[in-house]
Amino acid sequence: MTTDDTKTTVGKTLFFQGEGQTQPLFCIAPGIPCQSAREQASELMGYVRDMTLTGLMEGDQQLIWASHYLSAMAKALLDDAELGMMH
């Protein structure tokens, strides 16, 4: 029997940047405890929120693009953790 504490990411979630891209920019490694992956995704989303607001207020495109990539990483972590929880 497995519990939420023993379930891990499956390592199947890939992130592709841009339309028509065939090479993934990054992927989630298998074996990360799902609870840890969800905690990290939550922390990343906090950074995304702060960076997005700062980027918008200061007109800083670099912060906005950085927050875009961090949000994609957080989504990939959550998606892969969800796959792991279903196993």
Backbone as XML, in Angstrom:
<?xml version="1.0"?>
<chain id="A" units="angstrom">
  <residue number="1" name="MET">
    <atom name="N" x="0.842" y="-1.178" z="0.000"/>
    <atom name="CA" x="0.000" y="0.000" z="0.000"/>
    <atom name="C" x="0.890" y="1.244" z="0.000"/>
  </residue>
  <residue number="2" name="THR">
    <atom name="N" x="0.518" y="2.233" z="-0.822"/>
    <atom name="CA" x="1.276" y="3.478" z="-0.849"/>
    <atom name="C" x="0.457" y="4.583" z="-0.201"/>
  </residue>
  <residue number="3" name="THR">
    <atom name="N" x="1.139" y="5.541" z="0.373"/>
    <atom name="CA" x="0.492" y="6.707" z="0.953"/>
    <atom name="C" x="0.942" y="7.926" z="0.181"/>
  </residue>
  <residue number="4" name="ASP">
    <atom name="N" x="0.341" y="9.063" z="0.501"/>
    <atom name="CA" x="0.749" y="10.309" z="-0.151"/>
    <atom name="C" x="2.220" y="10.591" z="0.095"/>
  </residue>
  <residue number="5" name="ASP">
    <atom name="N" x="2.750" y="10.120" z="1.243"/>
    <atom name="CA" x="4.153" y="10.358" z="1.579"/>
    <atom name="C" x="5.107" y="9.566" z="0.692"/>
  </residue>
  <residue number="6" name="THR">
    <atom name="N" x="4.651" y="8.437" z="0.144"/>
    <atom name="CA" x="5.548" y="7.595" z="-0.644"/>
    <atom name="C" x="5.363" y="7.757" z="-2.146"/>
  </residue>
  <residue number="7" name="LYS">
    <atom name="N" x="4.325" y="8.461" z="-2.552"/>
    <atom name="CA" x="4.099" y="8.662" z="-3.988"/>
    <atom name="C" x="5.082" y="9.692" z="-4.515"/>
  </residue>
  <residue number="8" name="THR">
    <atom name="N" x="5.567" y="9.438" z="-5.729"/>
    <atom name="CA" x="6.591" y="10.304" z="-6.312"/>
    <atom name="C" x="6.214" y="10.723" z="-7.730"/>
  </residue>
  <residue number="9" name="THR">
    <atom name="N" x="6.904" y="11.746" z="-8.200"/>
    <atom name="CA" x="6.694" y="12.194" z="-9.577"/>
    <atom name="C" x="7.082" y="11.074" z="-10.532"/>
  </residue>
  <residue number="10" name="VAL">
    <atom name="N" x="6.424" y="11.066" z="-11.689"/>
    <atom name="CA" x="6.674" y="10.005" z="-12.663"/>
    <atom name="C" x="7.710" y="10.404" z="-13.711"/>
  </residue>
  <residue number="11" name="GLY">
    <atom name="N" x="7.979" y="11.697" z="-13.810"/>
    <atom name="CA" x="8.992" y="12.164" z="-14.768"/>
    <atom name="C" x="8.534" y="12.166" z="-16.206"/>
  </residue>
  <residue number="12" name="LYS">
    <atom name="N" x="7.248" y="12.391" z="-16.437"/>
    <atom name="CA" x="6.729" y="12.386" z="-17.807"/>
    <atom name="C" x="6.338" y="13.768" z="-18.320"/>
  </residue>
  <residue number="13" name="THR">
    <atom name="N" x="6.353" y="14.768" z="-17.447"/>
    <atom name="CA" x="5.904" y="16.099" z="-17.850"/>
    <atom name="C" x="7.059" y="16.876" z="-18.463"/>
  </residue>
  <residue number="14" name="LEU">
    <atom name="N" x="6.835" y="17.342" z="-19.692"/>
    <atom name="CA" x="7.820" y="18.119" z="-20.439"/>
    <atom name="C" x="7.275" y="19.523" z="-20.669"/>
  </residue>
  <residue number="15" name="PHE">
    <atom name="N" x="8.180" y="20.490" z="-20.793"/>
    <atom name="CA" x="7.776" y="21.852" z="-21.117"/>
    <atom name="C" x="8.420" y="22.243" z="-22.438"/>
  </residue>
  <residue number="16" name="PHE">
    <atom name="N" x="7.581" y="22.623" z="-23.394"/>
    <atom name="CA" x="8.038" y="23.079" z="-24.704"/>
    <atom name="C" x="7.789" y="24.580" z="-24.791"/>
  </residue>
  <residue number="17" name="GLN">
    <atom name="N" x="8.792" y="25.350" z="-25.213"/>
    <atom name="CA" x="8.648" y="26.795" z="-25.337"/>
    <atom name="C" x="8.324" y="27.165" z="-26.770"/>
  </residue>
  <residue number="18" name="GLY">
    <atom name="N" x="7.185" y="27.775" z="-26.970"/>
    <atom name="CA" x="6.822" y="28.284" z="-28.287"/>
    <atom name="C" x="6.084" y="27.263" z="-29.133"/>
  </residue>
  <residue number="19" name="GLU">
    <atom name="N" x="5.411" y="27.793" z="-30.118"/>
    <atom name="CA" x="4.622" y="26.970" z="-31.024"/>
    <atom name="C" x="5.517" y="26.165" z="-31.955"/>
  </residue>
  <residue number="20" name="GLY">
    <atom name="N" x="5.191" y="24.908" z="-32.158"/>
    <atom name="CA" x="5.904" y="24.068" z="-33.106"/>
    <atom name="C" x="7.254" y="23.554" z="-32.622"/>
  </residue>
  <residue number="21" name="GLN">
    <atom name="N" x="7.594" y="23.786" z="-31.384"/>
    <atom name="CA" x="8.875" y="23.310" z="-30.857"/>
    <atom name="C" x="8.797" y="21.801" z="-30.602"/>
  </residue>
  <residue number="22" name="THR">
    <atom name="N" x="9.832" y="21.089" z="-30.986"/>
    <atom name="CA" x="9.859" y="19.637" z="-30.790"/>
    <atom name="C" x="10.853" y="19.216" z="-29.714"/>
  </residue>
  <residue number="23" name="GLN">
    <atom name="N" x="11.700" y="20.130" z="-29.286"/>
    <atom name="CA" x="12.700" y="19.830" z="-28.256"/>
    <atom name="C" x="12.237" y="20.465" z="-26.940"/>
  </residue>
  <residue number="24" name="PRO">
    <atom name="N" x="12.023" y="19.643" z="-25.888"/>
    <atom name="CA" x="11.569" y="20.231" z="-24.626"/>
    <atom name="C" x="12.644" y="21.113" z="-24.003"/>
  </residue>
  <residue number="25" name="LEU">
    <atom name="N" x="12.188" y="22.200" z="-23.385"/>
    <atom name="CA" x="13.085" y="23.102" z="-22.681"/>
    <atom name="C" x="13.519" y="22.483" z="-21.358"/>
  </residue>
  <residue number="26" name="PHE">
    <atom name="N" x="12.567" y="21.857" z="-20.662"/>
    <atom name="CA" x="12.903" y="21.131" z="-19.447"/>
    <atom name="C" x="11.849" y="20.076" z="-19.161"/>
  </residue>
  <residue number="27" name="CYS">
    <atom name="N" x="12.183" y="19.156" z="-18.248"/>
    <atom name="CA" x="11.252" y="18.118" z="-17.824"/>
    <atom name="C" x="11.415" y="17.894" z="-16.327"/>
  </residue>
  <residue number="28" name="ILE">
    <atom name="N" x="10.438" y="17.247" z="-15.740"/>
    <atom name="CA" x="10.469" y="16.937" z="-14.316"/>
    <atom name="C" x="11.122" y="15.568" z="-14.133"/>
  </residue>
  <residue number="29" name="ALA">
    <atom name="N" x="12.033" y="15.484" z="-13.195"/>
    <atom name="CA" x="12.717" y="14.214" z="-12.905"/>
    <atom name="C" x="11.767" y="13.273" z="-12.160"/>
  </residue>
  <residue number="30" name="PRO">
    <atom name="N" x="11.865" y="11.988" z="-12.427"/>
    <atom name="CA" x="11.048" y="11.028" z="-11.670"/>
    <atom name="C" x="11.612" y="10.848" z="-10.261"/>
  </residue>
  <residue number="31" name="GLY">
    <atom name="N" x="10.739" y="10.446" z="-9.349"/>
    <atom name="CA" x="11.179" y="10.078" z="-8.003"/>
    <atom name="C" x="11.142" y="11.175" z="-6.959"/>
  </residue>
  <residue number="32" name="ILE">
    <atom name="N" x="10.670" y="12.377" z="-7.308"/>
    <atom name="CA" x="10.537" y="13.448" z="-6.325"/>
    <atom name="C" x="9.264" y="13.177" z="-5.526"/>
  </residue>
  <residue number="33" name="PRO">
    <atom name="N" x="9.333" y="13.183" z="-4.204"/>
    <atom name="CA" x="8.091" y="12.992" z="-3.435"/>
    <atom name="C" x="7.041" y="14.023" z="-3.857"/>
  </residue>
  <residue number="34" name="CYS">
    <atom name="N" x="5.826" y="13.557" z="-4.110"/>
    <atom name="CA" x="4.771" y="14.438" z="-4.617"/>
    <atom name="C" x="4.502" y="15.609" z="-3.672"/>
  </residue>
  <residue number="35" name="GLN">
    <atom name="N" x="4.523" y="15.354" z="-2.374"/>
    <atom name="CA" x="4.290" y="16.436" z="-1.421"/>
    <atom name="C" x="5.372" y="17.505" z="-1.561"/>
  </residue>
  <residue number="36" name="SER">
    <atom name="N" x="6.606" y="17.098" z="-1.714"/>
    <atom name="CA" x="7.706" y="18.040" z="-1.884"/>
    <atom name="C" x="7.561" y="18.819" z="-3.192"/>
  </residue>
  <residue number="37" name="ALA">
    <atom name="N" x="7.168" y="18.138" z="-4.254"/>
    <atom name="CA" x="6.973" y="18.803" z="-5.549"/>
    <atom name="C" x="5.880" y="19.859" z="-5.439"/>
  </residue>
  <residue number="38" name="ARG">
    <atom name="N" x="4.795" y="19.545" z="-4.746"/>
    <atom name="CA" x="3.704" y="20.513" z="-4.584"/>
    <atom name="C" x="4.141" y="21.699" z="-3.736"/>
  </residue>
  <residue number="39" name="GLU">
    <atom name="N" x="4.925" y="21.445" z="-2.696"/>
    <atom name="CA" x="5.430" y="22.541" z="-1.861"/>
    <atom name="C" x="6.347" y="23.460" z="-2.665"/>
  </residue>
  <residue number="40" name="GLN">
    <atom name="N" x="7.219" y="22.873" z="-3.488"/>
    <atom name="CA" x="8.118" y="23.671" z="-4.316"/>
    <atom name="C" x="7.342" y="24.480" z="-5.347"/>
  </residue>
  <residue number="41" name="ALA">
    <atom name="N" x="6.310" y="23.880" z="-5.930"/>
    <atom name="CA" x="5.486" y="24.586" z="-6.915"/>
    <atom name="C" x="4.792" y="25.780" z="-6.256"/>
  </residue>
  <residue number="42" name="SER">
    <atom name="N" x="4.311" y="25.606" z="-5.038"/>
    <atom name="CA" x="3.671" y="26.703" z="-4.320"/>
    <atom name="C" x="4.660" y="27.835" z="-4.066"/>
  </residue>
  <residue number="43" name="GLU">
    <atom name="N" x="5.864" y="27.490" z="-3.659"/>
    <atom name="CA" x="6.888" y="28.502" z="-3.420"/>
    <atom name="C" x="7.239" y="29.242" z="-4.720"/>
  </residue>
  <residue number="44" name="LEU">
    <atom name="N" x="7.387" y="28.499" z="-5.816"/>
    <atom name="CA" x="7.674" y="29.122" z="-7.110"/>
    <atom name="C" x="6.560" y="30.083" z="-7.516"/>
  </residue>
  <residue number="45" name="MET">
    <atom name="N" x="5.306" y="29.692" z="-7.280"/>
    <atom name="CA" x="4.193" y="30.559" z="-7.656"/>
    <atom name="C" x="4.182" y="31.842" z="-6.835"/>
  </residue>
  <residue number="46" name="GLY">
    <atom name="N" x="4.644" y="31.794" z="-5.602"/>
    <atom name="CA" x="4.787" y="33.016" z="-4.812"/>
    <atom name="C" x="5.800" y="33.954" z="-5.446"/>
  </residue>
  <residue number="47" name="TYR">
    <atom name="N" x="6.913" y="33.388" z="-5.905"/>
    <atom name="CA" x="7.924" y="34.195" z="-6.599"/>
    <atom name="C" x="7.369" y="34.753" z="-7.908"/>
  </residue>
  <residue number="48" name="VAL">
    <atom name="N" x="6.620" y="33.943" z="-8.614"/>
    <atom name="CA" x="6.012" y="34.378" z="-9.876"/>
    <atom name="C" x="5.116" y="35.585" z="-9.631"/>
  </residue>
  <residue number="49" name="ARG">
    <atom name="N" x="4.286" y="35.505" z="-8.603"/>
    <atom name="CA" x="3.388" y="36.615" z="-8.273"/>
    <atom name="C" x="4.185" y="37.899" z="-8.026"/>
  </residue>
  <residue number="50" name="ASP">
    <atom name="N" x="5.207" y="37.796" z="-7.177"/>
    <atom name="CA" x="6.012" y="38.981" z="-6.844"/>
    <atom name="C" x="6.749" y="39.530" z="-8.062"/>
  </residue>
  <residue number="51" name="MET">
    <atom name="N" x="7.341" y="38.643" z="-8.848"/>
    <atom name="CA" x="8.094" y="39.085" z="-10.029"/>
    <atom name="C" x="7.182" y="39.708" z="-11.082"/>
  </residue>
  <residue number="52" name="THR">
    <atom name="N" x="5.996" y="39.152" z="-11.246"/>
    <atom name="CA" x="5.053" y="39.684" z="-12.228"/>
    <atom name="C" x="4.613" y="41.089" z="-11.836"/>
  </residue>
  <residue number="53" name="LEU">
    <atom name="N" x="4.252" y="41.263" z="-10.580"/>
    <atom name="CA" x="3.835" y="42.593" z="-10.125"/>
    <atom name="C" x="4.956" y="43.611" z="-10.264"/>
  </residue>
  <residue number="54" name="THR">
    <atom name="N" x="6.159" y="43.233" z="-9.843"/>
    <atom name="CA" x="7.301" y="44.140" z="-9.960"/>
    <atom name="C" x="7.598" y="44.442" z="-11.419"/>
  </residue>
  <residue number="55" name="GLY">
    <atom name="N" x="7.592" y="43.407" z="-12.248"/>
    <atom name="CA" x="7.857" y="43.597" z="-13.675"/>
    <atom name="C" x="6.855" y="44.523" z="-14.333"/>
  </residue>
  <residue number="56" name="LEU">
    <atom name="N" x="5.584" y="44.367" z="-13.983"/>
    <atom name="CA" x="4.549" y="45.224" z="-14.558"/>
    <atom name="C" x="4.673" y="46.663" z="-14.059"/>
  </residue>
  <residue number="57" name="MET">
    <atom name="N" x="4.890" y="46.827" z="-12.766"/>
    <atom name="CA" x="4.979" y="48.169" z="-12.182"/>
    <atom name="C" x="6.198" y="48.931" z="-12.687"/>
  </residue>
  <residue number="58" name="GLU">
    <atom name="N" x="7.294" y="48.210" z="-12.903"/>
    <atom name="CA" x="8.541" y="48.856" z="-13.330"/>
    <atom name="C" x="8.791" y="48.763" z="-14.837"/>
  </residue>
  <residue number="59" name="GLY">
    <atom name="N" x="7.883" y="48.095" z="-15.538"/>
    <atom name="CA" x="8.060" y="47.922" z="-16.976"/>
    <atom name="C" x="9.270" y="47.077" z="-17.326"/>
  </residue>
  <residue number="60" name="ASP">
    <atom name="N" x="9.574" y="46.103" z="-16.475"/>
    <atom name="CA" x="10.766" y="45.262" z="-16.650"/>
    <atom name="C" x="10.391" y="43.959" z="-17.358"/>
  </residue>
  <residue number="61" name="GLN">
    <atom name="N" x="10.624" y="43.913" z="-18.664"/>
    <atom name="CA" x="10.280" y="42.737" z="-19.460"/>
    <atom name="C" x="11.040" y="41.484" z="-19.019"/>
  </residue>
  <residue number="62" name="GLN">
    <atom name="N" x="12.266" y="41.639" z="-18.543"/>
    <atom name="CA" x="13.044" y="40.479" z="-18.095"/>
    <atom name="C" x="12.375" y="39.796" z="-16.912"/>
  </residue>
  <residue number="63" name="LEU">
    <atom name="N" x="11.858" y="40.573" z="-15.967"/>
    <atom name="CA" x="11.153" y="39.979" z="-14.827"/>
    <atom name="C" x="9.879" y="39.273" z="-15.272"/>
  </residue>
  <residue number="64" name="ILE">
    <atom name="N" x="9.193" y="39.857" z="-16.227"/>
    <atom name="CA" x="7.956" y="39.244" z="-16.717"/>
    <atom name="C" x="8.262" y="37.921" z="-17.422"/>
  </residue>
  <residue number="65" name="TRP">
    <atom name="N" x="9.316" y="37.882" z="-18.260"/>
    <atom name="CA" x="9.684" y="36.627" z="-18.925"/>
    <atom name="C" x="10.187" y="35.597" z="-17.907"/>
  </residue>
  <residue number="66" name="ALA">
    <atom name="N" x="10.946" y="36.037" z="-16.916"/>
    <atom name="CA" x="11.428" y="35.104" z="-15.887"/>
    <atom name="C" x="10.244" y="34.507" z="-15.132"/>
  </residue>
  <residue number="67" name="SER">
    <atom name="N" x="9.250" y="35.325" z="-14.837"/>
    <atom name="CA" x="8.072" y="34.798" z="-14.134"/>
    <atom name="C" x="7.299" y="33.819" z="-15.016"/>
  </residue>
  <residue number="68" name="HIS">
    <atom name="N" x="7.304" y="34.053" z="-16.314"/>
    <atom name="CA" x="6.656" y="33.130" z="-17.251"/>
    <atom name="C" x="7.309" y="31.739" z="-17.166"/>
  </residue>
  <residue number="69" name="TYR">
    <atom name="N" x="8.635" y="31.704" z="-17.191"/>
    <atom name="CA" x="9.335" y="30.425" z="-17.130"/>
    <atom name="C" x="9.161" y="29.757" z="-15.771"/>
  </residue>
  <residue number="70" name="LEU">
    <atom name="N" x="9.200" y="30.531" z="-14.699"/>
    <atom name="CA" x="8.992" y="29.947" z="-13.374"/>
    <atom name="C" x="7.578" y="29.390" z="-13.229"/>
  </residue>
  <residue number="71" name="SER">
    <atom name="N" x="6.592" y="30.083" z="-13.791"/>
    <atom name="CA" x="5.223" y="29.565" z="-13.698"/>
    <atom name="C" x="5.078" y="28.273" z="-14.493"/>
  </residue>
  <residue number="72" name="ALA">
    <atom name="N" x="5.776" y="28.180" z="-15.632"/>
    <atom name="CA" x="5.745" y="26.939" z="-16.410"/>
    <atom name="C" x="6.391" y="25.803" z="-15.634"/>
  </residue>
  <residue number="73" name="MET">
    <atom name="N" x="7.464" y="26.108" z="-14.919"/>
    <atom name="CA" x="8.119" y="25.084" z="-14.106"/>
    <atom name="C" x="7.195" y="24.631" z="-12.966"/>
  </residue>
  <residue number="74" name="ALA">
    <atom name="N" x="6.532" y="25.582" z="-12.325"/>
    <atom name="CA" x="5.605" y="25.233" z="-11.247"/>
    <atom name="C" x="4.463" y="24.371" z="-11.776"/>
  </residue>
  <residue number="75" name="LYS">
    <atom name="N" x="3.927" y="24.735" z="-12.936"/>
    <atom name="CA" x="2.835" y="23.937" z="-13.526"/>
    <atom name="C" x="3.316" y="22.528" z="-13.855"/>
  </residue>
  <residue number="76" name="ALA">
    <atom name="N" x="4.510" y="22.417" z="-14.407"/>
    <atom name="CA" x="5.054" y="21.092" z="-14.723"/>
    <atom name="C" x="5.209" y="20.258" z="-13.449"/>
  </residue>
  <residue number="77" name="LEU">
    <atom name="N" x="5.695" y="20.867" z="-12.373"/>
    <atom name="CA" x="5.819" y="20.145" z="-11.103"/>
    <atom name="C" x="4.457" y="19.659" z="-10.622"/>
  </residue>
  <residue number="78" name="LEU">
    <atom name="N" x="3.461" y="20.539" z="-10.668"/>
    <atom name="CA" x="2.122" y="20.150" z="-10.223"/>
    <atom name="C" x="1.528" y="19.066" z="-11.111"/>
  </residue>
  <residue number="79" name="ASP">
    <atom name="N" x="1.686" y="19.200" z="-12.419"/>
    <atom name="CA" x="1.145" y="18.200" z="-13.346"/>
    <atom name="C" x="1.790" y="16.831" z="-13.112"/>
  </residue>
  <residue number="80" name="ASP">
    <atom name="N" x="3.110" y="16.809" z="-12.923"/>
    <atom name="CA" x="3.797" y="15.539" z="-12.728"/>
    <atom name="C" x="3.474" y="14.953" z="-11.366"/>
  </residue>
  <residue number="81" name="ALA">
    <atom name="N" x="3.320" y="15.805" z="-10.349"/>
    <atom name="CA" x="2.920" y="15.313" z="-9.022"/>
    <atom name="C" x="1.535" y="14.697" z="-9.099"/>
  </residue>
  <residue number="82" name="GLU">
    <atom name="N" x="0.650" y="15.320" z="-9.875"/>
    <atom name="CA" x="-0.698" y="14.773" z="-10.052"/>
    <atom name="C" x="-0.634" y="13.385" z="-10.701"/>
  </residue>
  <residue number="83" name="LEU">
    <atom name="N" x="0.199" y="13.233" z="-11.718"/>
    <atom name="CA" x="0.369" y="11.920" z="-12.337"/>
    <atom name="C" x="0.877" y="10.901" z="-11.319"/>
  </residue>
  <residue number="84" name="GLY">
    <atom name="N" x="1.820" y="11.333" z="-10.497"/>
    <atom name="CA" x="2.364" y="10.436" z="-9.473"/>
    <atom name="C" x="1.321" y="10.035" z="-8.438"/>
  </residue>
  <residue number="85" name="MET">
    <atom name="N" x="0.437" y="10.977" z="-8.090"/>
    <atom name="CA" x="-0.603" y="10.679" z="-7.104"/>
    <atom name="C" x="-1.628" y="9.680" z="-7.643"/>
  </residue>
  <residue number="86" name="MET">
    <atom name="N" x="-1.791" y="9.653" z="-8.969"/>
    <atom name="CA" x="-2.774" y="8.749" z="-9.581"/>
    <atom name="C" x="-2.255" y="7.317" z="-9.652"/>
  </residue>
  <residue number="87" name="HIS">
    <atom name="N" x="-0.959" y="7.115" z="-9.499"/>
    <atom name="CA" x="-0.388" y="5.755" z="-9.581"/>
    <atom name="C" x="-0.523" y="5.058" z="-8.253"/>
  </residue>
</chain>
